[in-house]
Amino acid sequence: MITVHAYVWARPEHRDAYLEGLRALQTSTRANDTGCLRYEFWTAIDDPNAFVCLEQWTDMNALDDHLNAPHHLAGSAALDAYRARPSEIHIFDSTPINP
């Protein structure tokens, strides 16, 4: 299983628009990417404009397909105007140790 932690930041004045874009990206990913096991966003407790997307994929091919999918490319591009800074992406090859 592939696990991704994607850290993203909204410009404070565009937080609502950024959230809308994140919701749309989440919805399209869950609907279109068959290798997606988990795709959800969380807000930092000390910065309301900082988010992490926790992703789990069946394998690296599924993640690559997602990153190149038209819905992801369009959704990510739509967020560019509202980003405070570039994303930080961490990818892990992971194996659960509990069910």
C-alpha positions in Angstrom: 0.0 0.0 0.0 1.2 3.5 -0.8 0.5 6.3 1.8 0.7 10.0 0.9 0.8 13.0 3.3 0.2 16.1 1.2 0.6 19.3 3.1 -1.2 22.3 1.5 -1.8 25.9 2.6 -4.5 28.4 1.6 -4.1 32.1 1.5 -6.2 33.4 4.4 -8.3 35.7 2.3 -9.1 32.8 0.0 -9.7 30.0 2.5 -13.4 29.4 1.6 -12.6 29.1 -2.1 -9.6 26.8 -1.3 -11.9 24.6 0.8 -14.4 24.4 -2.1 -11.6 23.3 -4.4 -10.3 20.7 -1.9 -13.9 19.3 -1.5 -14.2 19.1 -5.3 -10.9 17.3 -5.6 -11.8 14.9 -2.9 -15.1 14.1 -4.5 -13.7 13.6 -8.0 -10.8 11.4 -6.7 -13.1 9.2 -4.7 -15.5 8.9 -7.7 -12.9 8.3 -10.4 -9.8 6.6 -9.0 -10.3 2.9 -8.5 -7.0 2.4 -6.7 -7.9 4.9 -4.0 -8.4 3.4 -0.6 -8.5 6.7 1.4 -8.5 10.4 0.4 -9.4 12.9 3.0 -8.3 16.4 4.2 -7.7 17.5 7.7 -7.1 21.0 9.2 -4.1 21.8 11.4 -5.2 22.8 15.0 -2.7 25.7 15.1 -3.3 27.1 11.6 -6.8 27.2 10.1 -5.2 27.7 6.6 -3.0 24.6 6.8 -4.3 21.2 5.6 -3.1 17.7 5.1 -4.5 15.3 2.6 -4.1 11.7 3.9 -4.1 9.3 1.0 -3.9 5.6 0.7 -3.5 3.8 -2.7 -3.4 0.2 -3.6 0.0 0.6 -5.3 2.3 3.2 -7.0 0.5 2.7 -10.4 -2.8 3.8 -8.8 -1.1 6.9 -7.4 0.6 7.7 -10.7 -2.8 7.3 -12.5 -4.4 9.7 -10.0 -1.6 12.3 -10.5 -2.1 12.2 -14.2 -5.9 12.0 -14.3 -7.6 14.9 -16.0 -9.8 15.6 -12.9 -6.7 15.8 -10.6 -4.7 18.0 -13.0 -7.7 20.4 -13.4 -8.6 20.4 -9.7 -5.0 21.1 -8.7 -4.6 23.9 -11.3 -7.9 25.5 -10.0 -6.4 25.7 -6.5 -3.2 27.5 -7.7 -4.7 31.0 -7.4 -5.5 30.3 -3.7 -2.3 28.6 -2.5 -0.2 30.4 0.1 2.9 28.3 -0.8 3.9 25.1 -2.7 2.6 21.8 -1.4 4.9 19.4 0.5 4.3 15.8 -0.5 5.6 12.8 1.4 5.1 9.3 -0.1 5.5 6.1 1.8 5.5 2.4 1.0 3.5 1.2 4.0 2.2 -2.0 5.5 -0.5 -1.9 8.2 0.6 -3.6 11.5 -3.0 -3.9 12.8 -6.3 -4.7 11.0 
